[in-house]
Amino acid sequence: QIPVGTEIEGMNILGLVLFALVLGVALKKLGQEGEDLIRFFNSFNEATMVLVTWIMWYVPIGIMFLVGSKIVEMEDIVLLVTSLGKYIFASILGHVIHGGIILPLIYFAATRQNPYPMGHSEHRDALCFISPCSVSSSATLPSMIKCIEENNRVDKRIS
């Protein structure tokens, strides 16, 4: 049999990234004329970040009601609570081991610096509140970008 390639349904991410890169270069080449469109895209990005922040504040309420409706439908609530408790304990233990031991060891091995002071006070908002509430790393981006720009004084173009 001869393998035949099939067309895959979905978005063409590579084409989208290439188009964005070429458009960015073209806008910079235009100089002052391209600045208007660049300012528009920067404003659009800021508005999108505000929307994502609003959504992240209200998503836990919606998830609470979704989970609550499923709990009401359960027959054996004791089995649910014990199973859920074991899962939560295992998840927290895994995060503590990974984030509190493994990652700091890698940081220390790479930089020979104390890993514990870095990141805790500067990124407290994102690490303690938003990251555990969402499994999506893109949902935590507005908070992380804000922490990086305000607390670590990283240039907005880099963050």
Disulfide bonds with the S-S distance in Angstrom:
none
